[in-house]
Amino acid sequence: MKDLSPRSFQEHSMRIFREEKVAMQYRNNRFLEGPGVNVTEPCDYDCRMDMFCQTTANDYDEWQFCRDDDKFDLHDGAALLSIMNLIDYRWMEPK
């Protein structure tokens, strides 16, 4: 990344999604001496999508929506929260 601007973060997230080597580097550098460090196994589409969602979502609900885990499972409480947030998307704006 050339700087810490939102544009640089978005561009890097897109590189993580499109380029397997960048995704593998992110996966190996995200934890210092933690689990998954120096993993040499490939990072397929699902792996890259997971890394992309980690770097672009602001909270768990957005991460789930990005991963498409709860969009159509209406029996899950998280799905209802996602639908409520989509309907009333201005909940985070100051009044």
C-alpha positions in Angstrom: 0.0 0.0 0.0 1.3 3.4 -0.9 -0.6 5.1 2.0 -3.4 4.5 4.6 -6.1 6.2 2.6 -9.5 4.4 2.1 -8.7 4.2 -1.6 -5.4 2.4 -0.9 -7.2 0.0 1.5 -9.9 -0.8 -1.1 -7.3 -1.3 -3.9 -5.3 -3.6 -1.7 -8.4 -5.6 -0.8 -9.2 -6.0 -4.5 -5.6 -7.3 -5.1 -6.1 -9.8 -2.2 -9.3 -11.0 -4.0 -7.8 -11.1 -7.5 -4.2 -12.3 -6.8 -3.5 -15.5 -5.0 0.0 -14.6 -4.1 -1.2 -11.3 -2.5 -3.9 -13.3 -0.6 -1.3 -15.8 0.6 1.0 -13.0 1.8 -1.9 -11.3 3.7 -2.8 -14.6 5.3 0.7 -15.2 6.4 1.3 -11.7 7.7 -2.0 -11.0 9.5 -1.0 -12.6 12.8 2.5 -12.2 14.3 3.6 -15.7 15.3 -0.1 -16.8 15.3 -2.1 -19.6 13.8 -1.8 -20.0 10.0 1.7 -18.3 9.8 3.8 -19.5 6.9 1.1 -21.5 5.3 2.1 -22.7 1.8 -1.1 -24.2 0.7 -2.9 -22.5 -2.2 -5.6 -19.8 -1.5 -8.5 -20.6 -3.8 -11.6 -18.4 -4.5 -13.2 -19.1 -1.1 -10.0 -18.3 0.7 -9.5 -15.1 -1.2 -13.2 -14.1 -0.7 -12.8 -14.6 3.0 -9.7 -12.4 3.1 -11.4 -9.8 1.0 -14.4 -9.7 3.3 -12.1 -9.5 6.4 -10.4 -6.4 5.0 -13.6 -4.6 3.7 -16.3 -5.3 6.4 -16.6 -2.9 9.3 -18.5 -5.4 11.6 -19.6 -9.0 11.8 -22.9 -8.3 10.1 -21.2 -6.8 7.1 -18.7 -9.7 7.0 -21.5 -12.2 7.0 -23.3 -10.3 4.2 -20.1 -10.1 2.2 -19.6 -13.9 2.6 -23.2 -14.4 1.5 -23.7 -16.6 4.6 -27.0 -15.2 5.8 -28.7 -13.6 2.8 -31.4 -16.2 2.3 -31.5 -18.1 5.7 -34.5 -16.4 7.2 -34.5 -18.7 10.2 -31.3 -17.3 11.5 -31.4 -14.2 13.7 -28.4 -12.7 11.8 -30.4 -12.8 8.6 -33.1 -10.7 10.2 -30.6 -8.2 11.5 -29.1 -7.9 8.0 -32.6 -7.3 6.5 -33.4 -4.7 9.2 -30.1 -2.9 8.5 -30.8 -2.9 4.7 -34.3 -1.4 5.3 -33.1 1.2 7.8 -29.6 1.8 6.6 -29.4 5.3 8.2 -29.2 3.8 11.8 -25.5 5.0 12.1 -26.1 8.6 11.0 -26.1 11.2 13.8 -29.4 12.9 14.4 
